[in-house]
């Protein structure tokens, strides 16, 4: 869907993107990660021409982005940033409706879309559509900002550190909301972050950028299991790489098909990391696991958590 071919970009003689080649497939949730100044935000902004590239080609749906008028290109791409940027004197509904209004959608269609997005982000329309931004919490403002970016059903959603300024609890809730929306919509999402845990949680593919170059691109599991070099190992956290790996593994996948065992129960979506934490806290060596319908799915044993199959480096 989006293809970078030998892209270079410099600022004041300093190369910030260096011969970048990258393909972003339709329906991916691709996360660009790297240290501050690595070039990841510049790469994101080049997709919708907020930043021009110096050389090479960027293709969107097979067309060079320079062949699009900037307005036409940006109307096909939602854009959500850390600072949100809601219009302070507009209601929540009017903020979300910004792009549909520009596109000339009928009022009834806009109203239906606003209510659907508020519901999707678990903001009751009757309660929130007439509120002003200052009447919302930071997390609610961020939800409205992402809803606005999605309002006209864009082909791509671009997100630049969207949750970076939020407290940990609100951030975790919005990360889960984004995963759910991606699952339900199949939307192509490109997200920039410097937080490796956020990248591992959200991404279908992680692209690690260093000094404007791709160091490694892989699924979260492959990035942890097969880091390309010492730079990748250091960035993902050499000392707790195994713990991060456990957080990406589903507890239900390791559960034995056995009747309910006396003791604790674990929700279907829980990871092996959560299972280990609970077992350690309660000094037990097994835990019951539920399936997505809330029914008993099996018993997870501590020994099975550390079974060799699929382990890092295995």
Secondary structure, 3 states (H helix, E strand, C coil): CEEEEEEEEEECCEEEEEEEEEEECCCCEEEEECCCCCCHHHHHHHHCCCCCCCEEEEEECCEEHHHCCHHHHHHCEEEEECCCCCCCCCEHHHHHCHHHHHCCCCHHHHHHHHHHHHHHCCCCHHHHCCCEHHHCCHHHHHHHHHHHHHCCCCCEEEEECCCCCCCHHHHHHHHHHHHHHHHHHCCEEEEEECCHHHHHHHCCEEEEEECCEEEEEECHHHHHHCCCCHHHHHHHCHHHHHHHHHHCCEHHHHCECCCCCCCCEECCCCEHHHHHHHHHHHCCCEEEEECCCCCEEEEEEHHHHCCCCCCCCC
